Amino acid sequence: MKKITIILFSFLSFVSIKAQEMLGIIGSTNAGYNVVTVNPSFMADSKYYLDINALTSNIFYQTDMVKNGYGNFRLNGPAFMINSGSHNYAFVNSARTAISYKKISSKNGLYNEFNVAGIAWGEAGLSYAYTFRRFEKSVWSAGGTLKFLFGAGGAFYASNSAGNSFNNSAFDNIQNSGLLGGGGMGFGKGIGFDVGFMYQKKINKEAQKPFTKLCQQKYYDYKYKIGISIIDVGVLKFSKNVSNTNFNINLTGKDTASTNTDTTYNVNNTSSLNQNNFSVALPTAIAVQFDYHLSKKWYFYGTFFQSLQIANNYVRRPTMFSFAPRYEKKLWEVSLPVSISDFKYYRLGLAFRIWKITIGTDNLLGSVGVGANKGFDLYFSIKINFLKGKCRDRK
């Protein structure tokens, strides 16, 4: 366990990875079940009365050798969403991994602060969305997801060299000459949730008619919609098979109060690791979504993600702003997402949907080794869905 933790920290020290959100999938009116991951209230606007997720996955890797990093892997297994008038339901389950790394240097370069966290977990739960108001062409909805979390492994490290004190001497030319240590790993559990709200401006006024079959519902397209959500709120507590390691920070400095030359001083920074359990928070974020219907087939989707810290040890989700023009038809669509991570890393993506299959990337140039954001990014989704207003004749 200790070796794994040290390897994890060493790897993150040299590799910086940034998040992606499957922008070519979640913004589409064909997203169906997949919108639950970013805003559960968006289920209320689905054009499907039944959407079955066979398999959805994304794998993302990126390196630019900078001070901040984040990476994730998601595998959404078999799940479904049902739309029944003002009430919408979904069963959610997924296997996920998230890792973040942050390094802050002092202005004079005398010390560095590190914050590293990584967790692997599974989650299963239920989502519900309700349309609570309809007036003319305006529609308001709210939704939430309750998830049970099953931690398969975790690790964290946090240090603050600035907090170390040196008695009876004044030092200059202090440098960080080494860092040794590990973290905590084990099995754990927890509870998480997402919550969101949505407002829509429909093109035409909705005519709510009673129905006896789910397929008899009618879908009304929108001129624009706006949503806000808080996602991945939760903490994983690891208390089984936990392994902890102390950290030693070696600082080299010159003692100006004596005639001694450069001397190595060992400073212990245990960072509350001497315990039989530890907790790591999920990559919590507040998100804003906006989608505008430009013309019959053209849409413009925009998102903003801001990380929220809900615990001392947490996986940091980077700030991200994105916009994605797309062209939708019944049998196919194409999206061209452009995103900015932490307000300085620009990425261009590309996504295609052909019938029930979507494949795409949010970092097209980086995936082929072009530019500073080199790495690999790929996501895909395979679904079976049934449109509103399309009842099948048994004959």
Residue pairs with C-beta under 8 A, 6 or more apart in sequence:
1 185
1 186
1 241
1 243
2 182
2 243
2 245
4 155
4 185
5 155
5 182
5 183
5 184
5 185
5 243
5 245
6 181
6 182
6 245
8 99
8 116
8 118
8 155
8 183
9 116
9 155
9 157
9 181
9 182
9 183
12 69
12 99
12 101
12 116
12 118
13 101
14 65
15 63
15 69
16 62
16 63
16 64
16 65
16 66
16 67
16 68
16 69
16 101
17 60
17 61
17 62
17 63
17 69
17 70
17 71
17 99
17 375
18 60
18 62
18 69
18 70
18 71
18 318
18 341
18 342
18 345
18 373
19 60
19 70
19 71
19 72
19 283
19 305
19 317
19 318
19 320
19 341
20 58
20 60
20 72
20 339
20 362
20 363
20 377
20 379
21 38
21 303
21 305
21 320
21 322
21 362
22 34
22 37
22 56
22 58
22 360
22 362
22 379
22 381
23 301
23 303
23 322
23 324
23 335
23 337
23 339
23 349
23 351
23 360
23 362
24 324
24 326
24 335
24 337
24 349
24 350
24 351
24 352
24 358
24 360
24 361
24 362
24 379
25 31
25 34
25 56
25 351
25 358
25 360
25 379
25 381
26 34
26 35
26 37
26 38
26 303
27 289
27 291
27 299
27 301
27 303
27 324
27 326
27 335
27 337
28 301
28 326
28 328
28 333
28 335
28 353
28 358
29 45
29 47
29 221
29 299
29 328
30 47
30 328
30 333
30 353
30 358
30 385
31 42
32 46
32 48
32 51
32 53
32 81
32 383
32 385
33 51
33 52
33 53
33 76
33 79
33 80
33 81
33 90
33 383
34 53
34 56
34 76
34 381
35 42
35 43
35 46
36 42
36 43
36 81
36 90
36 92
36 127
36 145
36 194
37 74
37 76
37 231
38 229
38 231
38 287
38 289
38 303
39 143
39 194
39 196
39 198
39 227
39 228
39 229
39 231
39 287
39 289
40 90
40 127
40 128
40 129
40 143
40 144
40 145
40 194
40 195
40 196
40 229
41 129
41 141
41 142
41 143
41 196
41 197
41 198
41 227
41 229
42 129
42 141
42 143
42 196
42 198
42 227
42 289
43 81
43 83
43 88
43 90
43 127
43 129
43 143
44 83
44 86
44 88
44 129
44 130
44 131
44 139
44 141
44 143
44 198
45 139
45 141
45 198
45 200
45 222
45 225
46 81
46 83
46 88
46 219
47 219
47 387
47 388
48 81
48 83
48 385
48 386
48 387
48 388
49 82
49 83
49 84
49 214
49 215
49 217
49 386
49 387
49 388
50 80
50 81
50 82
50 83
50 214
50 385
50 386
51 80
51 81
51 383
51 384
51 385
51 386
52 78
52 79
52 80
52 383
52 384
52 385
53 76
53 77
53 78
53 79
53 80
53 81
53 381
53 383
54 78
54 382
54 383
54 384
55 75
55 76
55 77
55 78
55 380
55 381
55 382
56 74
56 75
56 76
56 379
56 380
56 381
56 382
56 383
57 73
57 74
57 75
57 76
57 379
57 380
57 381
58 72
58 73
58 74
58 377
58 378
58 379
58 380
59 73
59 376
59 377
59 378
59 379
60 71
60 72
60 73
60 362
60 363
60 375
60 376
60 377
60 378
61 71
61 375
61 376
61 377
62 71
62 363
62 366
62 373
62 374
62 375
62 376
62 377
63 374
63 375
64 345
64 372
64 373
64 374
67 102
67 103
67 104
67 105
68 101
68 102
68 103
68 316
68 318
68 342
69 99
69 100
69 101
69 102
70 98
70 99
70 100
70 101
70 283
70 315
70 316
70 317
70 318
71 97
71 98
71 99
71 100
72 96
72 97
72 98
72 99
72 283
73 96
73 97
74 94
74 95
74 96
75 94
75 95
75 96
76 92
76 93
76 94
77 93
77 94
77 95
78 93
79 90
79 91
79 92
79 93
80 90
80 91
81 88
81 89
81 90
81 127
82 88
82 89
82 90
82 214
83 214
83 217
83 388
84 214
84 217
85 131
85 208
85 211
85 217
86 130
86 131
86 132
87 128
87 129
87 130
88 127
88 128
88 129
88 130
88 143
89 126
89 127
89 128
90 126
90 127
90 128
90 145
91 124
91 125
91 126
91 127
92 123
92 124
92 125
92 126
92 127
92 145
92 147
93 122
93 123
93 124
93 125
94 122
94 123
95 121
95 122
96 120
96 121
96 122
96 123
97 118
97 119
97 120
97 121
98 118
98 119
98 282
98 283
98 315
99 117
99 118
99 119
99 315
100 115
100 116
100 117
100 118
100 283
100 314
100 315
100 316
100 317
101 114
101 115
101 116
102 114
102 115
102 116
102 316
103 112
103 113
103 114
103 115
104 112
104 113
105 111
105 112
105 113
106 112
106 162
110 161
110 174
110 175
111 161
111 162
111 174
111 176
112 159
112 161
112 176
113 159
113 160
113 161
113 162
114 157
114 158
114 159
114 179
115 157
115 158
115 316
116 155
116 156
116 157
116 158
116 183
117 154
117 155
117 156
117 157
117 280
117 313
117 314
117 315
117 316
118 154
118 155
118 156
118 315
119 151
119 153
119 154
119 155
119 236
119 280
119 282
119 315
120 151
120 152
120 153
120 154
121 149
121 150
121 151
121 152
121 236
122 149
122 150
122 152
123 147
123 148
123 149
123 150
123 192
124 147
124 148
124 150
125 145
125 146
125 147
125 148
125 192
126 145
126 146
127 143
127 144
127 145
127 194
128 143
128 144
128 145
129 141
129 142
129 143
129 144
130 141
130 142
130 143
131 139
131 140
131 141
132 140
132 141
132 142
133 139
133 140
134 140
134 206
134 208
136 205
137 201
137 202
137 203
137 204
137 205
137 206
137 223
138 199
138 200
138 201
138 202
139 199
139 200
139 202
139 206
140 197
140 198
140 199
140 200
141 197
141 198
141 200
142 195
142 196
142 197
142 198
143 195
143 196
143 197
143 198
144 193
144 194
144 195
144 196
145 193
145 194
145 195
146 191
146 192
146 193
147 191
147 192
147 193
147 194
147 234
148 189
148 191
149 189
149 190
149 191
149 192
149 234
149 236
149 282
150 189
151 186
151 187
151 188
151 189
151 190
151 236
151 237
151 238
152 187
153 185
153 186
153 187
154 184
154 185
154 186
154 188
154 236
154 238
154 278
154 280
155 182
155 183
155 184
155 185
156 183
156 184
156 278
156 280
156 313
157 181
157 182
157 183
157 247
157 271
158 271
158 312
158 313
159 179
159 247
159 249
159 269
159 271
160 269
161 176
161 249
161 251
161 267
161 269
163 269
164 249
164 251
164 267
164 269
166 253
166 265
168 257
169 255
169 256
169 257
169 258
170 255
170 256
170 257
171 253
171 254
171 255
171 256
172 253
172 254
172 256
173 253
173 254
173 262
174 251
174 252
174 253
175 251
175 252
175 253
176 249
176 250
176 251
177 250
177 251
177 252
177 264
178 249
178 250
179 247
179 248
179 249
179 250
180 247
180 248
180 250
181 245
181 246
181 247
181 248
182 243
182 244
182 245
182 247
183 244
183 245
183 273
184 238
184 242
184 243
184 244
184 273
184 275
184 278
185 238
185 241
185 242
185 243
186 238
186 239
186 240
186 241
186 242
186 243
186 277
186 278
187 238
187 239
187 240
187 241
188 236
188 237
188 238
188 239
188 240
188 279
189 236
189 237
190 234
190 235
190 236
190 237
190 279
191 234
192 232
192 233
192 234
192 235
192 282
193 233
193 234
194 229
194 230
194 231
194 232
194 233
195 229
195 230
195 233
196 227
196 228
196 229
196 230
196 231
197 227
197 228
197 229
198 225
198 226
198 227
199 225
199 226
199 227
200 222
200 224
200 225
201 222
201 223
201 224
201 225
202 220
202 221
202 222
202 223
203 220
203 221
203 222
203 223
203 293
204 220
204 221
206 220
207 218
209 218
211 217
213 391
215 386
215 388
215 389
215 390
215 391
215 392
216 389
216 391
217 388
217 389
218 388
218 389
219 387
219 388
219 389
221 293
222 291
222 293
223 292
223 293
224 290
224 291
224 292
224 293
225 289
225 290
225 291
226 288
226 289
226 290
227 287
227 288
227 289
227 290
228 286
228 287
228 288
228 289
229 286
229 287
229 289
230 284
230 285
230 286
230 287
230 308
231 284
231 285
231 287
232 282
232 283
232 284
232 285
232 317
233 282
233 284
233 310
234 281
234 282
234 284
235 279
235 280
235 281
235 282
235 310
235 311
236 279
236 280
236 281
236 282
237 277
237 278
237 279
238 277
238 278
238 279
238 280
239 276
239 277
242 275
242 276
242 277
242 278
244 273
244 274
244 275
244 278
245 273
246 268
246 270
246 273
246 274
247 268
247 269
247 270
247 271
247 273
248 266
248 267
248 268
248 269
249 266
249 267
249 268
249 269
250 264
250 265
250 266
250 267
251 264
251 265
251 267
252 262
252 263
252 264
252 265
253 262
253 263
253 265
254 260
254 261
254 262
254 263
255 263
278 313
279 311
279 313
280 311
280 313
280 314
280 315
281 309
281 310
281 311
281 313
281 314
281 315
282 314
282 315
283 307
283 314
283 315
283 316
283 317
284 307
284 308
284 309
284 310
284 314
284 317
285 305
285 306
285 307
285 308
285 317
286 305
286 306
286 308
287 303
287 304
287 305
287 306
288 303
288 304
289 301
289 302
289 303
290 301
290 302
290 303
291 299
291 300
291 301
291 302
292 299
292 300
292 301
293 299
294 300
297 327
297 328
297 329
298 325
298 326
298 327
298 328
299 325
299 326
299 327
299 328
300 323
300 324
300 325
300 326
301 323
301 324
301 325
301 326
301 335
302 321
302 322
302 323
302 324
303 320
303 321
303 322
303 323
304 320
304 321
304 322
305 317
305 318
305 319
305 320
305 321
306 319
307 316
307 317
307 318
307 319
309 316
318 341
318 342
319 341
319 342
319 343
320 339
320 340
320 341
320 342
321 339
321 340
321 343
322 337
322 338
322 339
322 340
322 362
323 337
323 338
324 335
324 336
324 337
324 338
324 349
325 335
325 336
326 333
326 334
326 335
326 336
327 333
327 334
327 335
331 354
331 355
332 352
332 353
332 354
332 355
333 352
333 353
334 350
334 351
334 352
334 353
335 349
335 350
335 351
335 352
335 360
336 348
336 349
336 350
337 348
337 349
337 350
337 351
337 360
337 362
338 346
338 347
338 348
338 349
339 346
339 347
339 349
339 362
340 346
340 347
341 347
345 372
345 373
346 373
347 362
347 363
347 364
347 365
347 366
347 373
348 363
348 364
348 365
349 360
349 361
349 362
349 363
349 364
349 377
350 360
350 361
350 364
351 358
351 359
351 360
351 361
351 379
352 358
352 359
352 360
356 382
356 383
356 384
356 385
357 380
357 381
357 382
358 380
358 381
359 378
359 379
359 380
359 381
360 378
360 379
360 380
361 367
361 377
361 378
361 379
362 377
362 379
363 373
363 375
363 377
365 371
365 373
366 373
366 374
366 375
366 376
366 377
367 375
367 376
367 377
367 378
